[in-house]
């Protein structure tokens, strides 16, 4: 996906990419490639792949909800996908990025400063640790390619407001949905919808799950990561 195709495809899903936004994304791309030589941030560094698989794919959350004027958390964000991209495009929303890898956090802080992103907060902690003391803060929580659904359901739940949405970005996920059904109900999540779509250009399948939090989270969640993983 070249830049012109990126702008056109974003328009199709209701996003206007201004020249200012495109310039910021271009800076982001070049810094990603430069820093990747030191920190191994991503295996995707070809420009057309970055614009398709990192930038456009991150913005596909608009297919399922409004991202304007929201308090959004992206955990396990890595090099900033999808959260940093959302912050650049939706500058009226507040975006919290949680990442435990200190090298990746250094990169995220650099991008925040370089692009003067005042709507970004970066947390250098494990998600379950942050979730113990920062409860029910966010309207939307998302993550991409972090872990199995049973794990990320528990990692996200204490951070999300009652009535808020957890929107994990996945590829093929039917087996994970079935195996995590009991867990999601136990945590107070209701699976509202499974949004399936295909990326333009390469037609690879993507899935966004839409979970709504319907009850206040028990204080015992989130548990220690090793206990979550054992389920």
N, CA, C and O of each residue as an XYZ file, in Angstrom:
924
protein
N       0.849     -1.196      0.000
C       0.000      0.000      0.000
C       0.885      1.247      0.000
O       1.606      1.498      0.966
N       0.830      2.025     -1.080
C       1.588      3.267     -1.086
C       0.778      4.346     -0.354
O      -0.348      4.098      0.077
N       1.358      5.535     -0.218
C       0.708      6.579      0.580
C      -0.623      7.025     -0.026
O      -1.586      7.274      0.700
N      -0.675      7.124     -1.338
C      -1.924      7.521     -1.989
C      -3.027      6.491     -1.752
O      -4.179      6.841     -1.495
N      -2.653      5.215     -1.843
C      -3.613      4.138     -1.575
C      -4.051      4.172     -0.116
O      -5.220      3.938      0.190
N      -3.116      4.463      0.783
C      -3.424      4.566      2.206
C      -4.482      5.642      2.458
O      -5.473      5.402      3.146
N      -4.260      6.813      1.899
C      -5.199      7.926      2.069
C      -6.571      7.557      1.506
O      -7.596      7.834      2.128
N      -6.585      6.934      0.336
C      -7.839      6.552     -0.308
C      -8.589      5.504      0.504
O      -9.796      5.626      0.708
N      -7.883      4.476      0.967
C      -8.534      3.408      1.733
C      -9.026      3.915      3.086
O     -10.059      3.463      3.579
N      -8.294      4.848      3.687
C      -8.753      5.444      4.946
C     -10.041      6.235      4.719
O     -10.947      6.207      5.552
N     -10.116      6.926      3.611
C     -11.321      7.685      3.280
C     -12.529      6.768      3.159
O     -13.641      7.141      3.533
N     -12.307      5.571      2.638
C     -13.397      4.608      2.475
C     -13.980      4.158      3.806
O     -15.148      3.776      3.879
N     -13.165      4.202      4.866
C     -13.657      3.806      6.190
C     -13.943      5.029      7.071
O     -14.076      4.917      8.289
N     -14.037      6.206      6.422
C     -14.491      7.403      7.119
C     -13.418      8.225      7.797
O     -13.728      9.046      8.661
N     -12.153      8.026      7.425
C     -11.056      8.772      8.045
C     -10.410      9.687      7.018
O      -9.963      9.242      5.961
N     -10.369     10.970      7.344
C      -9.692     11.937      6.483
C      -8.245     12.097      6.945
O      -7.989     12.551      8.060
N      -7.315     11.727      6.091
C      -5.891     11.847      6.407
C      -5.376     13.160      5.828
O      -5.169     13.282      4.621
N      -5.172     14.137      6.702
C      -4.674     15.438      6.264
C      -3.180     15.350      5.935
O      -2.520     14.364      6.266
N      -2.667     16.370      5.293
C      -1.234     16.397      4.977
C      -0.401     16.408      6.255
O       0.682     15.823      6.297
N      -0.901     17.072      7.298
C      -0.190     17.104      8.577
C      -0.104     15.708      9.194
O       0.949     15.303      9.687
N      -1.214     14.984      9.163
C      -1.215     13.613      9.690
C      -0.292     12.729      8.864
O       0.465     11.935      9.422
N      -0.346     12.855      7.555
C       0.499     12.032      6.683
C       1.975     12.315      6.926
O       2.793     11.395      6.903
N       2.319     13.564      7.156
C       3.709     13.913      7.461
C       4.167     13.266      8.768
O       5.296     12.788      8.870
N       3.288     13.256      9.755
C       3.635     12.628     11.042
C       3.811     11.119     10.882
O       4.740     10.536     11.441
N       2.932     10.498     10.130
C       3.055      9.062      9.895
C       4.330      8.741      9.114
O       4.963      7.711      9.346
N       4.704      9.629      8.187
C       5.930      9.418      7.419
C       7.159      9.501      8.325
O       8.088      8.703      8.194
N       7.160     10.465      9.238
C       8.251     10.556     10.215
C       8.301      9.301     11.091
O       9.369      8.747     11.353
N       7.149      8.882     11.523
C       7.020      7.665     12.339
C       7.633      6.475     11.594
O       8.425      5.721     12.160
N       7.262      6.317     10.331
C       7.792      5.218      9.528
C       9.317      5.267      9.456
O       9.975      4.252      9.687
N       9.883      6.418      9.142
C      11.343      6.518      8.983
C      12.078      6.273     10.306
O      13.146      5.662     10.323
N      11.503      6.748     11.401
C      12.109      6.479     12.712
C      11.996      5.006     13.078
O      12.913      4.444     13.676
N      10.890      4.384     12.727
C      10.706      2.951     12.974
C      11.795      2.146     12.285
O      12.386      1.249     12.888
N      12.060      2.461     11.035
C      13.101      1.742     10.274
C      14.474      1.999     10.883
O      15.270      1.073     11.036
N      14.752      3.244     11.229
C      16.057      3.604     11.788
C      16.311      2.926     13.130
O      17.378      2.354     13.357
N      15.321      2.996     14.015
C      15.476      2.405     15.343
C      15.418      0.884     15.309
O      15.952      0.216     16.194
N      14.781      0.350     14.303
C      14.650     -1.108     14.217
C      16.011     -1.783     14.088
O      16.170     -2.934     14.494
N      16.983     -1.086     13.534
C      18.339     -1.638     13.410
C      18.981     -1.862     14.770
O      19.839     -2.731     14.925
N      18.562     -1.072     15.756
C      19.128     -1.197     17.107
C      18.275     -2.063     18.023
O      18.802     -2.855     18.804
N      16.959     -1.913     17.927
C      16.065     -2.469     18.940
C      15.177     -3.616     18.465
O      14.448     -4.192     19.272
N      15.216     -3.958     17.199
C      14.384     -5.048     16.683
C      12.916     -4.854     17.072
O      12.326     -5.687     17.760
N      12.344     -3.744     16.621
C      10.981     -3.372     16.998
C       9.919     -4.151     16.244
O       8.858     -4.452     16.791
N      10.199     -4.477     14.991
C       9.206     -5.127     14.141
C       9.895     -5.857     12.994
O      10.984     -5.470     12.570
N       9.261     -6.907     12.497
C       9.784     -7.602     11.317
C       9.283     -6.932     10.029
O       9.761     -7.239      8.937
N       8.323     -6.023     10.166
C       7.733     -5.355      9.001
C       8.359     -3.972      8.872
O       8.057     -3.082      9.667
N       9.227     -3.781      7.880
C       9.908     -2.494      7.722
C       9.804     -1.937      6.300
O      10.160     -0.782      6.066
N       9.318     -2.745      5.345
C       9.068     -2.229      4.008
C       7.978     -1.159      4.069
O       6.959     -1.357      4.731
N       8.176     -0.038      3.395
C       7.253      1.095      3.522
C       5.814      0.729      3.189
O       4.900      1.079      3.936
N       5.603      0.034      2.087
C       4.233     -0.304      1.700
C       3.596     -1.269      2.688
O       2.388     -1.212      2.921
N       4.400     -2.158      3.272
C       3.873     -3.084      4.285
C       3.538     -2.360      5.581
O       2.540     -2.673      6.231
N       4.375     -1.388      5.959
C       4.108     -0.616      7.180
C       2.806      0.160      7.050
O       1.996      0.186      7.977
N       2.607      0.790      5.903
C       1.383      1.568      5.709
C       0.133      0.687      5.682
O      -0.942      1.109      6.109
N       0.281     -0.530      5.182
C      -0.864     -1.450      5.147
C      -1.055     -2.174      6.473
O      -2.134     -2.112      7.063
N      -0.021     -2.858      6.946
C      -0.160     -3.801      8.059
C      -0.028     -3.160      9.429
O      -0.500     -3.716     10.421
N       0.608     -1.999      9.497
C       0.711     -1.292     10.774
C      -0.225     -0.086     10.831
O      -1.028      0.027     11.757
N      -0.130      0.811      9.855
C      -0.898      2.055      9.929
C      -2.377      1.838      9.587
O      -3.252      2.152     10.393
N      -2.650      1.311      8.412
C      -4.057      1.117      8.022
C      -4.752      0.122      8.943
O      -5.867      0.377      9.399
N      -4.114     -0.992      9.217
C      -4.740     -2.022     10.048
C      -5.061     -1.488     11.447
O      -6.090     -1.844     12.023
N      -4.197     -0.646     11.990
C      -4.461     -0.047     13.306
C      -5.727      0.801     13.291
O      -6.480      0.822     14.265
N      -5.957      1.495     12.188
C      -7.099      2.401     12.091
C      -8.409      1.691     11.800
O      -9.474      2.305     11.859
N      -8.343      0.412     11.490
C      -9.564     -0.342     11.187
C     -10.481     -0.503     12.393
O     -11.599     -1.001     12.254
N     -10.029     -0.091     13.567
C     -10.919     -0.084     14.728
C     -12.136      0.810     14.503
O     -13.165      0.636     15.156
N     -12.020      1.769     13.577
C     -13.180      2.626     13.291
C     -14.320      1.833     12.646
O     -15.449      2.320     12.581
N     -14.041      0.643     12.180
C     -15.094     -0.204     11.617
C     -16.109     -0.619     12.677
O     -17.243     -0.969     12.352
N     -15.698     -0.579     13.958
C     -16.579     -1.089     15.014
C     -16.968     -0.053     16.068
O     -17.902     -0.287     16.835
N     -16.273      1.086     16.125
C     -16.630      2.090     17.133
C     -16.059      3.450     16.766
O     -15.153      3.558     15.939
N     -16.595      4.475     17.387
C     -16.084      5.833     17.223
C     -14.855      6.017     18.115
O     -14.897      5.703     19.304
N     -13.770      6.520     17.547
C     -12.533      6.710     18.296
C     -12.303      8.168     18.700
O     -11.277      8.490     19.300
N     -13.242      9.043     18.377
C     -13.099     10.458     18.721
C     -13.460     10.715     20.179
O     -14.422     10.158     20.707
N     -12.667     11.571     20.817
C     -12.966     12.034     22.185
C     -13.155     10.879     23.162
O     -14.083     10.880     23.970
N     -12.278      9.909     23.078
C     -12.335      8.741     23.958
C     -11.062      8.638     24.797
O     -10.021      9.198     24.456
N     -11.179      7.914     25.891
C     -10.016      7.567     26.712
C      -9.673      6.118     26.384
O     -10.399      5.201     26.768
N      -8.569      5.913     25.676
C      -8.254      4.623     25.063
C      -6.937      4.084     25.609
O      -5.982      4.835     25.810
N      -6.898      2.783     25.846
C      -5.673      2.108     26.282
C      -5.300      1.018     25.289
O      -6.146      0.226     24.873
N      -4.034      0.986     24.915
C      -3.478     -0.081     24.072
C      -2.373     -0.752     24.872
O      -1.333     -0.145     25.128
N      -2.595     -2.004     25.267
C      -1.570     -2.677     26.073
C      -0.773     -3.673     25.240
O      -1.272     -4.245     24.271
N       0.479     -3.864     25.646
C       1.395     -4.670     24.836
C       1.609     -4.019     23.483
O       1.670     -4.699     22.458
N       1.720     -2.702     23.484
C       1.699     -1.924     22.243
C       2.930     -2.112     21.373
O       2.883     -1.823     20.178
N       4.039     -2.592     21.948
C       5.247     -2.808     21.142
C       5.787     -1.495     20.607
O       6.149     -0.603     21.375
N       5.840     -1.379     19.281
C       6.334     -0.155     18.642
C       5.220      0.874     18.438
O       5.415      1.884     17.762
N       4.040      0.607     19.033
C       2.973      1.602     19.019
C       1.760      1.269     18.178
O       1.026      2.162     17.756
N       1.544     -0.025     17.929
C       0.417     -0.428     17.080
C      -0.585     -1.255     17.883
O      -0.236     -2.285     18.460
N      -1.836     -0.788     17.910
C      -2.430      0.306     17.134
C      -2.411      1.682     17.807
O      -2.754      2.674     17.163
N      -2.021      1.769     19.085
C      -2.271      2.961     19.885
C      -1.638      4.250     19.398
O      -2.296      5.290     19.372
N      -0.372      4.200     19.012
C       0.306      5.422     18.584
C      -0.297      5.964     17.297
O      -0.410      7.178     17.127
N      -0.683      5.079     16.395
C      -1.315      5.497     15.138
C      -2.654      6.178     15.427
O      -2.981      7.205     14.831
N      -3.422      5.594     16.348
C      -4.707      6.188     16.739
C      -4.483      7.578     17.337
O      -5.246      8.506     17.068
N      -3.441      7.714     18.143
C      -3.140      9.003     18.771
C      -2.813     10.069     17.738
O      -3.209     11.224     17.893
N      -2.100      9.695     16.694
C      -1.730     10.642     15.634
C      -2.970     11.098     14.863
O      -3.110     12.282     14.557
N      -3.851     10.179     14.555
C      -5.005     10.477     13.704
C      -6.160     11.085     14.495
O      -6.864     11.961     13.994
N      -6.354     10.619     15.730
C      -7.468     11.095     16.559
C      -6.906     11.883     17.743
O      -6.836     11.382     18.865
N      -6.512     13.114     17.470
C      -5.774     13.876     18.477
C      -6.650     14.444     19.590
O      -6.134     15.048     20.531
N      -7.970     14.258     19.497
C      -8.861     14.685     20.588
C      -9.079     13.559     21.604
O      -9.691     13.772     22.651
N      -8.583     12.380     21.294
C      -8.665     11.254     22.231
C      -7.380     11.155     23.039
O      -6.304     11.513     22.560
N      -7.505     10.666     24.269
C      -6.340     10.425     25.119
C      -5.952      8.953     25.022
O      -6.779      8.067     25.236
N      -4.688      8.704     24.697
C      -4.223      7.342     24.450
C      -3.156      6.963     25.468
O      -2.148      7.656     25.606
N      -3.376      5.870     26.173
C      -2.376      5.311     27.088
C      -1.783      4.063     26.452
O      -2.504      3.140     26.074
N      -0.460      4.048     26.339
C       0.264      2.908     25.782
C       0.978      2.185     26.916
O       1.763      2.788     27.648
N       0.703      0.890     27.059
C       1.362      0.089     28.097
C       2.327     -0.875     27.421
O       1.939     -1.635     26.533
N       3.586     -0.840     27.844
C       4.611     -1.707     27.263
C       5.660     -2.017     28.330
O       6.192     -1.110     28.970
N       5.951     -3.299     28.513
C       6.902     -3.695     29.558
C       8.349     -3.687     29.090
O       9.262     -3.648     29.914
N       8.574     -3.723     27.776
C       9.930     -3.741     27.223
C      10.506     -2.328     27.220
O      10.001     -1.451     26.520
N      11.562     -2.107     28.003
C      12.081     -0.753     28.187
C      12.665     -0.167     26.905
O      12.608      1.047     26.710
N      13.219     -0.993     26.035
C      13.761     -0.487     24.775
C      12.639      0.032     23.874
O      12.776      1.076     23.237
N      11.548     -0.697     23.830
C      10.402     -0.247     23.036
C       9.793      1.017     23.633
O       9.330      1.893     22.901
N       9.794      1.113     24.956
C       9.292      2.321     25.615
C      10.161      3.528     25.261
O       9.647      4.628     25.056
N      11.469      3.323     25.192
C      12.374      4.405     24.779
C      12.022      4.900     23.383
O      12.019      6.104     23.127
N      11.728      3.975     22.490
C      11.309      4.351     21.135
C       9.983      5.113     21.165
O       9.842      6.139     20.501
N       9.025      4.620     21.925
C       7.719      5.283     22.024
C       7.847      6.703     22.574
O       7.188      7.622     22.087
N       8.687      6.879     23.579
C       8.905      8.210     24.145
C       9.527      9.141     23.109
O       9.198     10.325     23.042
N      10.427      8.587     22.306
C      11.056      9.368     21.233
C      10.014      9.830     20.215
O      10.017     10.992     19.809
N       9.129      8.931     19.806
C       8.088      9.284     18.837
C       7.130     10.317     19.419
O       6.745     11.268     18.738
N       6.750     10.130     20.668
C       5.871     11.094     21.330
C       6.469     12.497     21.309
O       5.778     13.467     20.997
N       7.737     12.599     21.638
C       8.414     13.898     21.673
C       8.601     14.460     20.266
O       8.345     15.640     20.028
N       9.044     13.623     19.341
C       9.298     14.048     17.969
C       8.047     14.605     17.311
O       8.102     15.618     16.614
N       6.916     13.939     17.534
C       5.663     14.338     16.889
C       4.815     15.267     17.759
O       3.716     15.666     17.374
N       5.346     15.607     18.943
C       4.657     16.519     19.870
C       3.234     16.031     20.170
O       2.261     16.771     20.025
N       3.143     14.769     20.592
C       1.845     14.141     20.858
C       1.477     14.334     22.329
O       1.895     13.571     23.199
N       0.698     15.357     22.574
C       0.337     15.688     23.959
C      -0.788     14.800     24.494
O      -1.102     14.841     25.684
N      -1.384     14.008     23.624
C      -2.490     13.143     24.034
C      -2.047     11.715     24.338
O      -2.882     10.818     24.448
N      -0.732     11.498     24.475
C      -0.192     10.150     24.694
C       0.444     10.042     26.077
O       1.234     10.898     26.477
N       0.092      8.984     26.797
C       0.744      8.613     28.055
C       1.368      7.238     27.870
O       0.717      6.319     27.373
N       2.633      7.096     28.269
C       3.351      5.832     28.077
C       3.683      5.233     29.440
O       4.280      5.890     30.294
N       3.287      3.981     29.629
C       3.470      3.285     30.897
C       4.436      2.115     30.698
O       4.165      1.206     29.912
N       5.551      2.142     31.407
C       6.540      1.068     31.312
C       6.330      0.065     32.454
O       7.081      0.032     33.429
N       5.275     -0.753     32.292
C       4.938     -1.775     33.285
C       4.297     -2.951     32.591
O       3.895     -2.863     31.431
N       4.203     -4.058     33.313
C       3.377     -5.156     32.848
C       1.912     -4.744     33.027
O       1.569     -4.044     33.979
N       1.069     -5.178     32.117
C      -0.325     -4.740     32.133
C      -1.033     -5.145     33.416
O      -1.790     -4.353     33.977
N      -0.799     -6.371     33.891
C      -1.493     -6.822     35.095
C      -1.056     -6.031     36.326
O      -1.842     -5.851     37.256
N       0.186     -5.559     36.340
C       0.655     -4.733     37.450
C      -0.022     -3.360     37.424
O      -0.472     -2.864     38.457
N      -0.090     -2.762     36.253
C      -0.748     -1.462     36.111
C      -2.237     -1.567     36.430
O      -2.819     -0.653     37.012
N      -2.846     -2.683     36.046
C      -4.280     -2.878     36.229
C      -4.720     -3.061     37.666
O      -5.898     -2.888     37.978
N      -3.794     -3.407     38.548
C      -4.151     -3.583     39.955
C      -4.491     -2.259     40.625
O      -5.369     -2.205     41.486
N      -3.807     -1.200     40.238
C      -3.969      0.093     40.910
C      -4.660      1.154     40.055
O      -4.908      2.264     40.526
N      -4.968      0.825     38.816
C      -5.590      1.791     37.902
C      -6.836      1.152     37.303
O      -6.812      0.601     36.203
N      -7.913      1.242     38.055
C      -9.097      0.452     37.741
C     -10.196      1.286     37.079
O     -10.505      2.403     37.491
N     -10.764      0.689     36.040
C     -11.942      1.231     35.362
C     -11.742      2.681     34.921
O     -12.527      3.568     35.254
N     -10.665      2.891     34.161
C     -10.296      4.221     33.688
C     -10.694      4.486     32.241
O     -10.872      5.641     31.853
N     -10.836      3.433     31.437
C     -10.856      3.610     29.992
C     -12.207      3.283     29.360
O     -12.926      2.385     29.798
N     -12.526      4.056     28.300
C     -13.726      3.794     27.506
C     -13.513      2.624     26.554
O     -14.421      1.832     26.300
N     -12.289      2.535     26.034
C     -11.929      1.507     25.054
C     -10.558      0.958     25.409
O      -9.640      1.711     25.734
N     -10.428     -0.358     25.343
C      -9.119     -0.993     25.465
C      -8.910     -1.875     24.248
O      -9.823     -2.566     23.797
N      -7.698     -1.838     23.725
C      -7.380     -2.649     22.563
C      -5.992     -3.250     22.709
O      -5.215     -2.849     23.574
N      -5.696     -4.203     21.863
C      -4.348     -4.768     21.765
C      -4.278     -5.532     20.452
O      -5.303     -5.895     19.874
N      -3.073     -5.767     19.995
C      -2.901     -6.483     18.735
C      -1.763     -7.478     18.874
O      -0.649     -7.126     19.263
N      -2.066     -8.736     18.547
C      -1.049     -9.794     18.534
C      -0.282     -9.875     19.847
O       0.945     -9.977     19.851
N      -1.009     -9.828     20.965
C      -0.355     -9.871     22.277
C      -0.295    -11.289     22.824
O       0.787    -11.774     23.153
N      -1.434    -11.962     22.928
C      -1.456    -13.297     23.523
C      -2.803    -13.941     23.239
O      -3.645    -13.387     22.532
N      -2.986    -15.141     23.817
C      -4.242    -15.866     23.687
C      -5.381    -15.060     24.313
O      -5.172    -14.308     25.265
N      -6.565    -15.225     23.775
C      -7.729    -14.466     24.205
C      -8.017    -14.633     25.695
O      -8.371    -13.663     26.366
N      -7.872    -15.835     26.214
C      -8.137    -16.061     27.636
C      -7.238    -15.194     28.523
O      -7.649    -14.754     29.597
N      -6.021    -14.958     28.065
C      -5.068    -14.151     28.826
C      -5.404    -12.666     28.716
O      -5.454    -11.964     29.726
N      -5.632    -12.189     27.502
C      -5.838    -10.747     27.329
C      -7.195    -10.284     27.866
O      -7.351     -9.112     28.210
N      -8.168    -11.181     27.941
C      -9.440    -10.821     28.575
C      -9.228    -10.423     30.027
O      -9.790     -9.431     30.489
N      -8.425    -11.186     30.743
C      -8.177    -10.859     32.148
C      -7.252     -9.657     32.296
O      -7.424     -8.852     33.212
N      -6.275     -9.528     31.403
C      -5.361     -8.387     31.487
C      -6.096     -7.062     31.301
O      -5.719     -6.050     31.891
N      -7.121     -7.073     30.496
C      -7.814     -5.819     30.153
C      -8.921     -5.441     31.122
O      -9.221     -4.257     31.270
N      -9.534     -6.409     31.782
C     -10.850     -6.181     32.385
C     -10.860     -5.153     33.509
O     -11.799     -4.362     33.597
N      -9.846     -5.140     34.370
C      -9.874     -4.200     35.493
C      -9.678     -2.750     35.044
O     -10.100     -1.821     35.733
N      -9.042     -2.561     33.893
C      -8.767     -1.216     33.387
C      -9.980     -0.568     32.719
O     -10.032      0.652     32.565
N     -10.946     -1.383     32.326
C     -12.063     -0.911     31.500
C     -13.245     -0.467     32.357
O     -13.598     -1.119     33.340
N     -13.849      0.656     31.965
C     -15.066      1.117     32.634
C     -16.214      0.142     32.383
O     -16.238     -0.536     31.357
N     -17.159      0.070     33.309
C     -18.393     -0.671     33.057
C     -19.113      0.001     31.884
O     -19.309      1.216     31.877
N     -19.499     -0.799     30.904
C     -20.091     -0.260     29.685
C     -19.086      0.012     28.596
O     -19.460      0.317     27.463
N     -17.794     -0.097     28.931
C     -16.734      0.122     27.954
C     -16.518     -1.081     27.062
O     -17.082     -2.151     27.292
N     -15.690     -0.894     26.033
C     -15.450     -1.934     25.035
C     -14.002     -2.399     25.045
O     -13.068     -1.598     25.091
N     -13.842     -3.718     25.000
C     -12.531     -4.323     24.771
C     -12.511     -4.813     23.331
O     -13.349     -5.622     22.935
N     -11.548     -4.320     22.544
C     -11.508     -4.569     21.103
C     -10.161     -5.147     20.684
O      -9.328     -4.422     20.140
N      -9.930     -6.431     20.924
C      -8.676     -7.026     20.466
C      -8.671     -7.236     18.958
O      -9.671     -7.658     18.377
N      -7.541     -6.939     18.331
C      -7.372     -7.177     16.906
C      -6.703     -8.528     16.720
O      -5.616     -8.779     17.241
N      -7.367     -9.387     15.972
C      -6.899    -10.754     15.779
C      -6.949    -11.122     14.292
O      -7.384    -10.331     13.455
N      -6.491    -12.344     13.986
C      -6.675    -12.865     12.623
C      -7.731    -13.960     12.699
O      -8.921    -13.650     12.765
N      -7.336    -15.221     12.690
C      -8.307    -16.309     12.851
C      -8.463    -16.617     14.332
O      -7.485    -16.932     15.011
N      -9.690    -16.525     14.834
C      -9.850    -16.506     16.287
C     -10.975    -17.396     16.802
O     -11.241    -17.401     18.004
N     -11.640    -18.146     15.934
C     -12.813    -18.925     16.351
C     -12.499    -19.895     17.484
O     -13.271    -20.010     18.436
N     -11.385    -20.581     17.387
C     -11.014    -21.557     18.424
C     -10.787    -20.863     19.763
O     -11.189    -21.379     20.806
N     -10.149    -19.702     19.740
C      -9.904    -18.956     20.970
C     -11.218    -18.463     21.591
O     -11.378    -18.474     22.812
N     -12.141    -18.038     20.750
C     -13.442    -17.582     21.262
C     -14.142    -18.711     22.007
O     -14.640    -18.512     23.115
N     -14.179    -19.879     21.410
C     -14.858    -21.031     22.021
C     -14.202    -21.438     23.336
O     -14.894    -21.739     24.309
N     -12.881    -21.448     23.369
C     -12.182    -21.906     24.575
C     -12.209    -20.870     25.694
O     -11.940    -21.202     26.849
N     -12.530    -19.621     25.367
C     -12.527    -18.563     26.383
C     -13.929    -18.108     26.783
O     -14.071    -17.132     27.520
N     -14.963    -18.797     26.310
C     -16.329    -18.356     26.561
C     -16.650    -18.296     28.056
O     -17.203    -17.306     28.534
N     -16.307    -19.346     28.785
C     -16.577    -19.365     30.226
C     -15.793    -18.275     30.943
O     -16.299    -17.616     31.852
N     -14.556    -18.101     30.520
C     -13.694    -17.092     31.156
C     -14.259    -15.681     30.952
O     -14.278    -14.877     31.885
N     -14.710    -15.389     29.753
C     -15.225    -14.040     29.477
C     -16.461    -13.738     30.333
O     -16.603    -12.629     30.850
N     -17.350    -14.718     30.480
C     -18.551    -14.524     31.297
C     -18.179    -14.333     32.769
O     -18.755    -13.494     33.460
N     -17.222    -15.112     33.231
C     -16.769    -15.028     34.612
C     -16.197    -13.642     34.927
O     -16.358    -13.129     36.034
N     -15.537    -13.055     33.948
C     -14.923    -11.737     34.121
C     -15.944    -10.597     33.975
O     -15.650     -9.454     34.325
N     -17.120    -10.904     33.469
C     -18.130     -9.867     33.280
C     -18.113     -9.250     31.896
O     -18.530     -8.107     31.712
N     -17.630    -10.007     30.927
C     -17.619     -9.562     29.540
C     -18.752    -10.225     28.752
O     -19.095    -11.384     28.986
N     -19.318     -9.473     27.825
C     -20.282    -10.017     26.884
C     -19.750     -9.810     25.473
O     -19.441     -8.685     25.081
N     -19.644    -10.892     24.711
C     -19.192    -10.783     23.328
C     -20.347    -10.272     22.476
O     -21.338    -10.972     22.271
N     -20.207     -9.043     21.982
C     -21.275     -8.383     21.228
C     -21.240     -8.777     19.750
O     -22.276     -9.013     19.128
N     -20.041     -8.840     19.214
C     -19.916     -9.030     17.771
C     -18.512     -9.488     17.399
O     -17.544     -9.223     18.112
N     -18.425    -10.167     16.287
C     -17.132    -10.500     15.678
C     -17.103     -9.855     14.294
O     -17.824    -10.277     13.390
N     -16.271     -8.836     14.136
C     -16.175     -8.105     12.874
C     -15.026     -8.672     12.038
O     -13.861     -8.577     12.426
N     -15.359     -9.255     10.907
C     -14.340     -9.816     10.019
C     -14.202     -8.948      8.773
O     -15.196     -8.461      8.235
N     -12.990     -8.762      8.329
C     -12.739     -7.981      7.125
C     -11.417     -8.441      6.497
O     -10.691     -9.251      7.074
N     -11.125     -7.922      5.330
C      -9.900     -8.275      4.621
C      -9.118     -7.005      4.317
O      -9.678     -6.013      3.851
N      -7.827     -7.049      4.585
C      -6.988     -5.905      4.253
C      -6.968     -5.695      2.747
O      -6.883     -6.660      1.988
N      -7.045     -4.441      2.308
C      -6.923     -4.193      0.866
C      -5.535     -4.598      0.362
O      -4.624     -4.833      1.155
N      -5.390     -4.675     -0.919
C      -4.149     -5.030     -1.616
C      -3.857     -6.522     -1.514
O      -3.826     -7.217     -2.529
N      -3.639     -7.030     -0.275
C      -3.234     -8.436     -0.133
C      -4.382     -9.363      0.261
O      -4.231    -10.582      0.191
N      -5.532     -8.809      0.675
C      -6.725     -9.591      1.028
C      -6.517    -10.592      2.161
O      -7.124    -11.663      2.164
N      -5.661    -10.247      3.125
C      -5.489    -11.113      4.289
C      -6.603    -10.848      5.299
O      -7.025     -9.708      5.493
N      -7.069    -11.918      5.935
C      -8.220    -11.826      6.839
C      -7.833    -11.244      8.187
O      -6.780    -11.562      8.740
N      -8.697    -10.390      8.704
C      -8.534     -9.808     10.026
C      -9.858     -9.916     10.781
O     -10.927     -9.990     10.175
N      -9.771     -9.923     12.114
C     -10.958     -9.986     12.968
C     -10.812     -8.995     14.119
O      -9.758     -8.914     14.751
N     -11.871     -8.251     14.381
C     -11.944     -7.437     15.597
C     -13.077     -7.990     16.447
O     -14.217     -8.074     15.990
N     -12.769     -8.362     17.671
C     -13.789     -8.823     18.602
C     -14.298     -7.635     19.412
O     -13.524     -6.758     19.797
N     -15.585     -7.615     19.664
C     -16.200     -6.520     20.415
C     -16.792     -7.090     21.700
O     -17.860     -7.702     21.695
N     -16.073     -6.874     22.797
C     -16.552     -7.289     24.109
C     -17.018     -6.055     24.880
O     -16.337     -5.030     24.900
N     -18.175     -6.165     25.508
C     -18.675     -5.096     26.371
C     -18.577     -5.540     27.826
O     -18.965     -6.656     28.170
N     -18.061     -4.669     28.667
C     -17.974     -4.977     30.094
C     -19.295     -4.618     30.761
O     -19.743     -3.474     30.693
N     -19.908     -5.593     31.398
C     -21.263     -5.379     31.907
C     -21.363     -5.303     33.437
O     -22.391     -4.886     33.970
N     -20.301     -5.704     34.140
C     -20.319     -5.584     35.602
C     -18.959     -5.102     36.111
O     -17.941     -5.251     35.435
N     -18.960     -4.530     37.294
C     -17.732     -4.063     37.925
C     -16.798     -5.253     38.184
O     -17.253     -6.350     38.506
N     -15.516     -5.025     38.042
C     -14.541     -6.113     38.160
C     -14.215     -6.437     39.612
O     -13.945     -5.549     40.421
N     -14.248     -7.730     39.920
C     -13.840     -8.211     41.239
C     -12.393     -7.801     41.503
O     -11.551     -7.854     40.606
N     -12.114     -7.393     42.735
C     -10.778     -6.906     43.096
C      -9.690     -7.970     42.979
O      -8.503     -7.646     43.006
N     -10.083     -9.236     42.851
C      -9.060    -10.277     42.716
C      -8.430    -10.294     41.324
O      -7.403    -10.937     41.107
N      -9.059     -9.577     40.377
C      -8.522     -9.496     39.016
C      -7.849     -8.138     38.799
O      -8.318     -7.121     39.311
N      -6.751     -8.123     38.039
C      -6.073     -9.252     37.401
C      -5.162     -9.984     38.384
O      -4.595     -9.383     39.296
N      -5.037    -11.272     38.179
C      -4.138    -12.075     38.998
C      -2.708    -11.984     38.460
O      -2.455    -11.343     37.440
N      -1.793    -12.626     39.151
C      -0.417    -12.753     38.674
C      -0.409    -13.422     37.294
O      -1.210    -14.318     37.031
N       0.487    -12.987     36.429
C       0.497    -13.483     35.052
C       0.619    -14.997     34.974
O      -0.016    -15.621     34.124
N       1.415    -15.592     35.835
C       1.598    -17.048     35.800
C       0.288    -17.769     36.115
O       0.014    -18.832     35.558
N      -0.522    -17.192     37.009
C      -1.827    -17.790     37.312
C      -2.785    -17.613     36.139
O      -3.550    -18.522     35.816
N      -2.745    -16.449     35.505
C      -3.602    -16.240     34.327
C      -3.263    -17.252     33.236
O      -4.151    -17.819     32.598
N      -1.999    -17.464     33.040
C      -1.527    -18.349     31.969
C      -1.903    -19.795     32.213
O      -2.042    -20.565     31.263
N      -2.072    -20.181     33.478
C      -2.392    -21.582     33.798
C      -3.818    -21.978     33.416
O      -4.092    -23.157     33.194
N      -4.726    -21.008     33.339
C      -6.139    -21.313     33.038
C      -6.297    -22.024     31.703
O      -7.416    -22.349     31.305
